[in-house]
């Protein structure tokens, strides 16, 4: 089983992110994850644009994958998202990379783009590794 297949199996228990929202894990390696979300009408708000909560869920879940796959349980202690523009494409991608990752705490950046290369949002997330 590949790392991506193993991660998908492990995180399939996250019913909201993977089943309700439809997020897919694309890549995973130590302290890194890339996930995607195909935009549907279910992800849009009354104005017809992608709901901020759907974008945040994608970014937050990508942080969870990067910090929890084959690692000590990590929980979010704080996060801040900047919505830059609405997506122009049909698929969102979130890539999570570490800024600092120590024994007890971590800080990661998550960049959300669409399949056309549009930068949609940026999340900074801090977490605590639980023992």
BELPEFEN-V228455 format. One record per residue. N is the residue number from 1. RES is the residue in one letter. SS is DSSP state (~ for helix, > for strand, _ for the rest). OMEGA is omega as a letter, one per 40 degrees, with the letter a starting at -180 (999 if undefined). Layout:
{{N	RES	SS	OMEGA} {N	RES	SS	OMEGA}}
This chain:
{{1	X	_	i} {2	X	_	i} {3	X	~	a} {4	X	~	i} {5	X	~	i} {6	X	~	i} {7	X	~	i} {8	X	~	i} {9	X	~	a} {10	X	~	a} {11	X	~	i} {12	X	_	i} {13	X	_	i} {14	X	_	a} {15	X	~	a} {16	X	~	a} {17	X	~	a} {18	X	~	a} {19	X	~	a} {20	X	~	a} {21	X	~	i} {22	X	_	i} {23	X	_	i} {24	X	>	i} {25	X	>	a} {26	X	>	a} {27	X	>	i} {28	X	>	i} {29	X	>	a} {30	X	_	i} {31	X	_	i} {32	X	>	i} {33	X	>	i} {34	X	>	i} {35	X	>	a} {36	X	>	i} {37	X	>	i} {38	X	>	a} {39	X	_	i} {40	X	_	i} {41	X	~	a} {42	X	~	a} {43	X	~	a} {44	X	>	i} {45	X	_	a} {46	X	_	i} {47	X	_	i} {48	X	_	i} {49	X	_	a} {50	X	>	a} {51	X	_	i} {52	X	~	i} {53	X	~	i} {54	X	~	i} {55	X	~	i} {56	X	~	i} {57	X	~	i} {58	X	~	a} {59	X	~	a} {60	X	~	i} {61	X	~	i} {62	X	~	i} {63	X	~	i} {64	X	~	i} {65	X	~	a} {66	X	~	a} {67	X	~	a} {68	X	~	a} {69	X	_	a} {70	X	_	a} {71	X	_	i} {72	X	_	i} {73	X	_	i} {74	X	>	i} {75	X	>	i} {76	X	>	i} {77	X	>	i} {78	X	>	i} {79	X	>	i} {80	X	>	a} {81	X	>	i} {82	X	>	i} {83	X	>	a} {84	X	_	i} {85	X	_	i} {86	X	_	a} {87	X	_	i} {88	X	_	a} {89	X	_	a} {90	X	_	a} {91	X	>	i} {92	X	>	i} {93	X	>	i} {94	X	>	i} {95	X	>	a} {96	X	>	i} {97	X	>	a} {98	X	>	i} {99	X	>	i} {100	X	>	i} {101	X	>	a} {102	X	_	a} {103	X	_	a} {104	X	_	a} {105	X	>	i} {106	X	>	i} {107	X	>	a} {108	X	>	i} {109	X	>	i} {110	X	>	i} {111	X	>	i} {112	X	>	i} {113	X	>	i} {114	X	>	a} {115	X	_	i} {116	X	_	i} {117	X	_	i} {118	X	_	i} {119	X	>	a} {120	X	>	a} {121	X	>	i} {122	X	>	i} {123	X	>	i} {124	X	>	a} {125	X	>	i} {126	X	>	a} {127	X	>	i} {128	X	>	i} {129	X	>	i} {130	X	_	i} {131	X	_	999}}
